[in-house]
Amino acid sequence: MLGVQRIFTWFGNHAASERGTRIPGFNFNVTFDTVLHSIKKAEIQEEAKRLAGGSEDSKKWLPHYQTAKKTVKERLTDEEKEHIEAEVKAWEAGGVPRDIQGG
């Protein structure tokens, strides 16, 4: 098992082409917030717009994005938190899903 970990660590440290492009599944740390953002992106954006007074202009609501993400995170039910934790473990084990990597 130690050899596999060394290989994975090596790829994590060197997983890029000569032009510096990313290789899917590497160079990306999966956290609770990463999964939260991918699952609740629309809800976070709506909260940020609400905090900005309902403005659709991203220049006005973008400064409120972190506050909105925190607010949405605080509203999560225990079931939603457990689901997100399970997704974090799944992404760590199997990599980030392709549809998430793209955007």
JOJOKA-V774778 format. One record per residue. RES is the residue in one small letter. SS is DSSP state (2 for helix, 1 for strand, 0 for the rest). OMEGA is omega in radians with two decimals (* if undefined). BURIAL is # if it has 16 or more other ideal C-beta (glycine too) atoms within 10 Angstrom, else .. Layout:
RES|SS|OMEGA|BURIAL + RES|SS|OMEGA|BURIAL
This chain:
m|0|-3.13|. + l|2|3.11|. + g|2|3.12|. + v|2|3.13|. + q|2|3.11|. + r|2|3.11|. + i|2|-3.14|. + f|2|3.11|. + t|2|3.13|. + w|2|3.13|. + f|2|3.10|. + g|2|-3.14|. + n|2|-3.03|. + h|2|-3.03|. + a|0|3.05|# + a|1|3.07|. + s|0|3.13|. + e|0|3.13|. + r|0|3.09|. + g|0|3.11|. + t|0|-3.10|. + r|1|3.03|. + i|0|-3.08|. + p|0|3.10|. + g|0|3.13|. + f|0|3.12|. + n|0|-3.10|. + f|0|3.11|# + n|0|3.13|. + v|0|3.10|# + t|0|3.07|. + f|2|-3.10|. + d|2|3.12|. + t|2|-3.14|# + v|2|3.10|# + l|2|-3.12|# + h|2|-3.10|# + s|2|-3.11|# + i|2|-3.01|# + k|2|-3.07|# + k|2|-3.11|. + a|2|3.14|. + e|2|3.11|. + i|2|3.12|# + q|2|3.11|# + e|2|3.11|. + e|2|3.11|# + a|2|3.10|# + k|2|3.11|# + r|2|3.13|. + l|2|3.13|# + a|0|3.11|# + g|0|3.10|. + g|0|-3.11|. + s|0|3.07|. + e|0|-3.13|. + d|0|-3.07|. + s|2|3.11|. + k|2|-3.13|. + k|2|-3.08|. + w|2|-3.12|# + l|2|3.09|. + p|2|-3.14|. + h|2|-3.00|# + y|2|-3.12|# + q|2|3.09|. + t|2|3.13|. + a|2|3.13|# + k|2|3.11|# + k|2|3.13|. + t|2|3.13|# + v|2|3.13|# + k|2|3.14|# + e|2|-3.12|. + r|2|-3.07|. + l|0|3.04|# + t|0|3.11|. + d|2|3.13|. + e|2|3.12|. + e|2|3.10|. + k|2|3.11|. + e|2|3.11|. + h|2|-3.13|. + i|2|3.10|# + e|2|3.11|. + a|2|3.11|. + e|2|3.10|# + v|2|-3.14|# + k|2|3.13|. + a|2|3.14|. + w|2|3.11|# + e|2|-3.09|. + a|2|-3.02|. + g|2|-3.11|. + g|0|-3.13|. + v|0|3.13|# + p|0|-3.09|. + r|2|-3.11|. + d|2|3.09|. + i|2|-3.12|# + q|2|-3.08|. + g|0|-3.06|. + g|0|*|.
